Amino acid sequence: MGAMMSAAVAARAWKPRLHSAAEDIAHADLLIARGWVTVAEAAEGGPVTGFLAREGSYVHALFIAPGWQRRGIGRALMAHAKAESPALDLWTFAANTAARRFYEGTGFAEIERGDGSDNEEGLPDIHYRWIAPASVAAKEPGS
């Protein structure tokens, strides 16, 4: 998982490298220890192809291994998270156009923009939210 995080930074020239590979591994270990991680495997017992880290309704991370991207793994992980929570929130960098397309394509809506002052990279970011259709209907008068 740490290697996926390191690879994602390396693949994006616009993203500064703030952590070593060892620090990425330690961070992944922390996410696992907190019980936030759902993994995708190529086959039972096979290599981990992606993971989503979620604390309640907040998605901390979604990473797919290089070579496994655009195969539906991210959608499957997100569908699993949606099945467990009536709403989800996450932030992504404004420069990460592929992630933005993915989140918008899976039903997330932009609700706020940041100028980078609240993240360690110092990059403009976007807050996205998804609300389950049943949750929306339950809040409408007369439902």
C-alpha positions as CSV (number, residue, x, y, z in Angstrom):
1,M,0.0,0.0,0.0
2,G,2.8,2.4,0.8
3,A,4.3,1.6,-2.6
4,M,1.0,2.6,-4.3
5,M,1.1,5.9,-2.4
6,S,4.7,6.5,-3.5
7,A,3.9,5.6,-7.1
8,A,1.0,8.0,-7.2
9,V,3.2,10.9,-6.1
10,A,5.9,9.9,-8.6
11,A,3.4,9.8,-11.5
12,R,2.2,13.4,-10.9
13,A,4.8,16.0,-11.7
14,W,2.6,18.7,-10.1
15,K,2.6,17.0,-6.7
16,P,5.6,17.6,-4.4
17,R,7.3,14.6,-2.8
18,L,7.1,15.3,0.9
19,H,7.5,11.8,2.3
20,S,10.0,9.0,1.7
21,A,8.9,5.5,0.7
22,A,9.5,4.3,4.2
23,E,7.2,7.1,5.5
24,D,4.5,6.1,3.0
25,I,4.7,2.5,4.3
26,A,4.4,3.7,7.9
27,H,1.4,5.8,7.0
28,A,-0.3,2.9,5.3
29,D,0.5,0.8,8.5
30,L,-1.3,3.5,10.6
31,L,-4.4,3.4,8.3
32,I,-4.5,-0.4,8.7
33,A,-4.0,-0.2,12.5
34,R,-6.9,2.2,12.8
35,G,-9.2,-0.3,11.0
36,W,-10.0,2.1,8.1
37,V,-8.7,0.1,5.2
38,T,-10.6,-2.0,2.6
39,V,-8.3,-3.7,0.1
40,A,-8.9,-5.1,-3.4
41,E,-6.9,-8.2,-4.4
42,A,-6.2,-9.6,-7.9
43,A,-7.4,-13.0,-6.6
44,E,-7.8,-14.4,-3.1
45,G,-4.4,-14.3,-1.6
46,G,-3.1,-12.4,-4.6
47,P,-1.4,-9.0,-4.7
48,V,-3.2,-6.0,-3.4
49,T,-4.4,-4.0,-6.4
50,G,-5.9,-1.1,-4.5
51,F,-7.2,0.2,-1.2
52,L,-9.6,2.7,0.2
53,A,-9.1,4.1,3.7
54,R,-12.3,5.4,5.4
55,E,-13.0,6.8,8.8
56,G,-16.8,6.8,9.2
57,S,-18.0,9.0,6.3
58,Y,-14.6,10.5,5.5
59,V,-12.5,8.9,2.8
60,H,-8.9,9.5,3.7
61,A,-7.4,7.7,0.7
62,L,-8.1,5.8,-2.5
63,F,-5.2,4.3,-4.4
64,I,-5.0,1.8,-7.2
65,A,-1.7,0.1,-8.1
66,P,-0.1,1.1,-11.4
67,G,-1.0,-1.5,-14.0
68,W,-4.4,-2.1,-12.3
69,Q,-5.9,1.3,-12.9
70,R,-9.0,1.8,-15.1
71,R,-10.2,-1.8,-14.4
72,G,-13.1,-1.0,-12.1
73,I,-11.2,-1.5,-8.9
74,G,-11.7,2.1,-7.7
75,R,-15.4,1.9,-8.5
76,A,-15.8,-1.4,-6.6
77,L,-14.0,0.0,-3.5
78,M,-16.1,3.1,-3.7
79,A,-19.3,1.1,-4.1
80,H,-18.4,-0.9,-1.0
81,A,-17.8,2.4,1.0
82,K,-21.1,3.8,-0.2
83,A,-22.9,0.6,0.9
84,E,-21.6,1.2,4.4
85,S,-22.3,4.9,4.8
86,P,-25.2,7.1,3.9
87,A,-22.8,9.9,2.9
88,L,-19.1,10.2,2.1
89,D,-16.8,13.2,2.0
90,L,-13.3,13.5,0.6
91,W,-10.8,16.1,-0.7
92,T,-8.7,15.8,-3.8
93,F,-6.2,18.2,-5.4
94,A,-7.7,20.5,-8.1
95,A,-4.8,19.5,-10.4
96,N,-5.8,15.8,-10.1
97,T,-8.1,15.9,-13.1
98,A,-8.4,12.1,-13.3
99,A,-9.5,11.8,-9.7
100,R,-11.9,14.6,-10.2
101,R,-13.5,12.9,-13.2
102,F,-13.7,9.6,-11.2
103,Y,-15.4,11.2,-8.2
104,E,-17.8,13.2,-10.3
105,G,-18.5,10.1,-12.4
106,T,-19.4,8.1,-9.2
107,G,-21.9,10.7,-8.0
108,F,-19.8,13.0,-5.9
109,A,-20.5,16.7,-6.0
110,E,-18.1,19.6,-5.4
111,I,-19.1,21.5,-2.3
112,E,-16.1,23.6,-1.5
113,R,-12.6,24.7,-2.8
114,G,-9.5,25.3,-0.8
115,D,-6.5,27.4,-1.7
116,G,-3.9,24.9,-0.4
117,S,-3.5,26.6,3.0
118,D,-5.1,23.6,4.8
119,N,-3.0,20.8,3.3
120,E,0.7,20.0,3.7
121,E,1.3,20.1,0.0
122,G,0.1,23.7,-0.3
123,L,-1.9,22.9,-3.4
124,P,-5.5,24.0,-4.2
125,D,-8.0,21.3,-3.4
126,I,-11.6,20.4,-3.8
127,H,-14.0,19.0,-1.2
128,Y,-16.5,16.5,-2.6
129,R,-19.5,14.9,-1.0
130,W,-21.7,12.0,-2.0
131,I,-25.1,11.4,-0.4
132,A,-27.1,8.2,-0.9
133,P,-30.3,8.8,-2.8
134,A,-32.4,7.2,0.0
135,S,-30.8,9.7,2.5
136,V,-31.9,12.6,0.2
137,A,-35.4,11.3,-0.2
138,A,-35.7,10.8,3.6
139,K,-35.0,14.5,4.2
140,E,-37.5,15.8,1.6
141,P,-40.9,16.9,3.0
142,G,-43.6,14.4,2.3
143,S,-41.3,11.5,1.8
